[in-house]
Amino acid sequence: MHVTDQAIEELLDRRGKETPSMAWLADRLQYFVDLNPEFEIPTDRLATWLARLDDPDDE
């Protein structure tokens, strides 16, 4: 099991019953990058991937 898998499982265990909005997620991602600027590029990639997930031109 990857460390990421464990973190995702913890996220589901702790927050799985919540229904956050996209605005909430965007705020949390921005706050995370403000605290951890070294993760700006991976966070940008994740946000871009999520934004374009259903875009057939990006597959």
C-alpha positions in Angstrom: 0.0 0.0 0.0 1.3 3.4 -0.9 1.5 6.2 1.6 -1.0 8.1 -0.6 -3.4 5.2 -0.4 -3.3 5.4 3.4 -3.8 9.2 3.3 -6.8 8.8 1.0 -8.3 6.1 3.4 -7.8 8.5 6.3 -9.5 11.2 4.4 -12.5 9.0 3.7 -12.6 7.8 7.3 -12.5 11.3 8.7 -14.5 13.3 6.0 -16.3 10.6 4.0 -19.8 11.6 5.2 -19.3 15.3 4.3 -20.3 16.9 1.0 -17.9 19.7 0.5 -18.4 22.3 -2.3 -15.9 23.0 -5.0 -15.4 26.4 -3.5 -14.5 24.8 -0.2 -12.0 22.4 -1.9 -10.4 25.3 -3.8 -10.0 27.3 -0.6 -8.4 24.3 1.1 -6.0 23.7 -1.8 -5.0 27.4 -1.8 -4.5 27.4 1.9 -2.4 24.2 1.7 -0.2 25.8 -1.0 0.1 29.0 1.1 1.4 26.9 4.0 3.5 24.6 1.7 4.7 26.5 -1.3 7.0 23.6 -2.3 3.8 21.7 -3.2 2.5 24.4 -5.6 3.2 22.4 -8.8 1.7 19.1 -7.7 -1.3 20.9 -6.3 -1.7 22.8 -9.6 -1.5 19.6 -11.5 -4.2 18.0 -9.3 -6.5 21.0 -9.5 -6.1 21.1 -13.3 -6.7 17.3 -13.6 -9.8 17.6 -11.5 -11.1 20.6 -13.5 -10.6 18.8 -16.8 -11.6 15.3 -15.7 -14.7 15.1 -18.0 -13.2 17.0 -20.9 -12.8 14.7 -23.9 -10.2 17.0 -25.5 -7.8 16.4 -22.6 -7.7 12.6 -22.7 
